[in-house]
Structure formats: structure tokens, C-alpha cells
Amino acid sequence: MSGKVVDARGQPMSGVTVVADNTLIYNTNALATTGSDGTYRIDVSKPAGTWHASATHKVQYNSRSYTFDLDPNDDSVFAGTDGAVRNFTWKLSGSRPDSGFYGGFVAVYVDQLLDPADPEQPINSDDIELTLTPSGKLVDGSDGAPITKKLVHTGDGDVVEDVPVGRYTVTARYAQTGKSPRPMQVRLKDTGDYADSVTADFEVLVTTRHQILLNAQLPTP
């Protein structure tokens, strides 16, 4: 098995770990590290069986350690006797071959049950809109762009999905249909005081999944 690893701009990436995992024999795999030209080669002729390829990249960013799964050009298994070419790209966002996204998520927790401006109405998380403005370069050194999206319901909570890992300044507003949007106050989850904005880095949820957790509230009129 051989191939090349590049970043989103097509530049070769060195020091990336590529793994060939034998799908028939438990805990049997072979590893390689990409060279300065981004290429690698792994002998998968023995033991016999079928193999699956994956690649991960570790990076330091804003004094934190992150690990990323890289996107394969082909995620199918292959026979070791046939070999295969498996190229990988470091994508900060987009769908994974299995499920989910390469980007992280920003989850919002609202402690208020009712709208302080209309105490008979519950707060609807579907109407909470976040604006995420990059504070510096993204984790791969590229320039990010502001993201403005409403929360969606997921297994991870009420979130903005598929956000490229970086440092962001976050603002929120309550944007109900047919009504003027109202600014909300935000903070890191269960940390510090509420403010009009908060600047946050992603935390590691599990190995290659990343999250920012926030609280939001509507100010009392």
C-alpha cells in the first residue's frame, strides 16, 4: 500500500502516521510515517487478508494538542495481495466517510427556561443563532471566515456543526421568526461571568473529535 498525504491546499505533509489494519486478524496492523514529500509505503503482503487504511495527524495549536483523522480518497478495504493506493487530505470540515464531520461542534446550554421578556414563553433553542469569528489563523495555518448559523439538535446537544478547529470569538442572538433579533450573553460552560462575547478554543472530546461548550442567556429587560 502506498500513497501521499496533503493538506487542504495540496501541500505535502510530513510526519503523518498512516495505519494499515488487517480486518481479518485482531490487533494486526502496520504503520508508516510520511516523508518530507508526503509519501509513504507499507508492506501488506503478509499476513494474508484484507486491509483498511487510515491516517492521523497530531499538531500543537495555541498550547493545546490536537489529533485529526485525515480524509481518504478511498475508504474501502482491499486484499493485501493486490495492494492499493490510498491518498489522504487534511480537511478541517466536511463529511467523514463513516459518519459525522471533520469539523468540531459548538454546543450551547441555556439555563433559562422562560423568555425574561415574555415569561409565558419557553426559550426555543432552534431560534438561537451563533456568529463565530476566527481569532487568528485556523489550526492548519489557513485563514478562516466568520460562520453564522442557528443551532440544530444532535446527539451532542444543541449545536453548530462542522466548525473548522481554531480560536473563535463567539456571539449569540435570539432570532425568532417575525421578530427583531435580540442579543444574548455568553460564557464558557459553567465558567466565569456572562458577557456580550467570549473567545474560546476547542477542547478534545475524544481523540479526534473536538468541542466548544457554552452557556447563553437572554438579559433581563
C-alpha positions in Angstrom: 0.0 0.0 0.0 1.3 3.4 -0.9 0.1 7.0 -1.3 0.5 10.6 -0.5 -0.8 12.9 2.2 -1.5 16.6 1.6 -3.2 19.5 3.3 -6.3 21.3 2.1 -4.1 23.5 -0.2 -2.5 20.4 -1.8 0.9 20.8 0.0 2.6 17.6 1.1 2.5 16.8 4.8 5.4 15.1 6.6 5.3 13.2 9.9 1.7 11.9 9.4 1.0 8.4 10.8 -0.6 6.1 8.3 -2.0 2.7 9.5 -3.0 -0.4 7.6 -5.3 -2.5 9.7 -5.9 -6.2 8.9 -9.6 -6.7 9.1 -9.5 -10.5 9.5 -6.9 -10.8 12.3 -7.5 -9.0 15.5 -4.9 -6.3 16.5 -2.8 -6.8 13.4 -1.6 -3.6 11.7 1.3 -2.0 10.0 2.4 1.7 10.3 4.3 4.2 8.3 5.2 7.8 8.6 5.1 10.2 5.7 8.4 11.7 4.4 9.1 15.3 3.5 7.3 14.8 0.2 4.2 13.5 1.9 4.5 9.9 0.6 4.6 6.6 2.4 4.7 2.9 1.7 3.5 -0.1 3.8 4.0 -3.8 3.1 0.6 -5.5 3.4 1.5 -8.8 1.6 1.6 -10.6 5.0 -0.3 -11.8 6.8 -2.9 -12.7 4.3 -6.3 -10.9 4.5 -8.0 -7.7 3.7 -6.8 -4.3 4.9 -8.2 -0.9 5.8 -6.2 2.3 5.7 -6.4 5.3 7.9 -4.2 8.3 8.7 -3.9 10.7 11.7 -2.1 14.0 12.2 -1.1 15.5 15.5 -0.5 19.2 15.9 0.1 21.8 18.6 -2.1 24.9 18.4 -2.5 27.6 21.0 -0.6 25.5 23.5 -3.0 22.6 23.0 -2.6 19.2 21.4 -5.0 18.0 18.7 -5.3 14.9 16.7 -7.1 14.8 13.3 -8.4 12.0 11.2 -7.4 12.6 7.5 -9.8 12.1 4.6 -9.1 9.1 2.4 -9.5 9.1 -1.4 -10.9 5.6 -1.0 -12.2 4.2 2.3 -12.9 0.6 1.1 -11.0 -2.5 2.2 -8.6 -4.2 -0.1 -6.7 -7.5 -0.5 -3.1 -7.4 0.7 -2.1 -9.5 -2.3 -3.5 -6.7 -4.6 -2.2 -3.7 -2.7 -3.7 -0.3 -3.0 -3.1 3.4 -3.4 -4.6 5.4 -0.5 -4.1 9.1 -0.6 -5.2 11.3 2.3 -6.1 15.0 2.7 -6.3 17.0 5.9 -9.8 18.6 5.8 -10.9 20.9 8.6 -14.6 20.5 7.7 -16.8 18.3 5.6 -18.4 14.8 6.0 -16.4 11.8 7.2 -16.7 8.5 5.2 -18.3 6.8 8.2 -20.5 9.4 9.8 -20.2 12.9 11.3 -17.9 15.7 10.2 -14.3 16.6 10.3 -15.1 19.9 11.9 -15.8 20.3 15.6 -19.1 21.4 17.2 -20.1 24.3 19.4 -22.8 23.4 21.9 -25.0 25.8 23.8 -26.7 25.2 27.1 -29.4 27.7 28.2 -30.1 27.7 31.9 -33.3 29.9 31.5 -36.5 28.0 30.9 -38.6 31.0 30.0 -38.0 34.2 28.0 -37.5 37.0 30.5 -39.2 39.4 28.1 -42.2 37.1 27.8 -42.3 34.9 30.9 -45.1 32.7 29.5 -43.0 31.6 26.5 -40.2 29.0 26.8 -36.9 29.7 25.1 -36.6 27.7 21.9 -33.0 26.7 21.1 -33.9 26.5 17.4 -34.0 30.3 17.5 -30.5 30.7 18.9 -28.1 31.9 16.3 -24.3 32.0 16.8 -21.7 34.0 15.0 -18.2 32.5 15.2 -15.4 34.9 14.1 -11.9 33.5 13.8 -9.4 35.0 16.2 -6.1 34.4 14.3 -5.3 31.5 11.9 -7.1 28.2 12.0 -5.3 25.1 13.2 -3.8 24.4 9.8 -2.4 27.9 9.4 -5.1 29.0 6.9 -7.4 32.0 7.2 -10.9 31.2 8.4 -14.1 33.0 7.7 -17.0 34.1 10.1 -19.7 31.5 10.5 -23.3 32.4 11.3 -25.7 29.6 11.9 -28.6 28.6 14.1 -28.4 25.7 16.5 -29.5 22.2 15.4 -30.5 19.2 17.6 -27.9 16.4 17.6 -26.8 13.6 19.8 -24.2 16.1 21.2 -26.9 18.6 22.1 -28.0 21.8 20.5 -25.0 22.8 18.4 -23.5 24.4 15.4 -21.9 21.5 13.5 -18.8 21.1 11.4 -16.7 24.1 12.5 -13.1 24.1 11.5 -10.9 23.9 14.6 -9.5 27.3 15.5 -9.9 30.0 18.1 -13.1 31.9 17.8 -14.9 34.9 19.3 -18.5 33.9 19.7 -21.6 36.0 19.9 -25.2 34.8 20.1 -28.6 36.3 19.5 -32.2 35.1 19.8 -33.6 35.3 16.3 -37.3 34.3 16.3 -39.2 34.3 13.0 -41.1 37.5 12.5 -39.4 39.3 15.4 -36.4 41.5 15.8 -33.3 39.5 16.9 -32.2 40.1 20.4 -28.5 39.8 21.6 -27.8 37.1 24.1 -25.0 36.9 26.6 -22.5 34.0 26.5 -19.7 32.4 28.5 -17.7 29.2 28.6 -19.9 26.5 30.1 -20.2 26.9 33.9 -17.2 29.3 33.8 -16.9 33.0 34.7 -19.4 35.7 34.1 -21.7 36.2 31.1 -20.6 38.8 28.5 -21.6 40.0 25.1 -19.0 37.7 23.6 -16.5 35.0 24.5 -13.3 33.9 22.9 -12.7 30.1 23.0 -10.5 27.3 21.8 -11.8 23.8 21.1 -11.4 21.1 23.7 -10.8 17.4 22.9 -14.0 15.4 23.3 -12.5 12.0 22.3 -9.1 11.7 20.4 -10.2 13.2 17.0 -13.4 14.9 18.0 -13.4 18.5 19.2 -15.9 20.7 21.0 -16.6 24.1 22.5 -19.2 24.2 25.2 -21.0 27.5 26.0 -23.8 28.8 28.2 -26.1 31.5 26.8 -28.8 33.6 28.3 -31.2 36.4 27.4 -30.6 39.5 29.5 -33.4 40.6 31.8 -35.2 43.7 30.2 
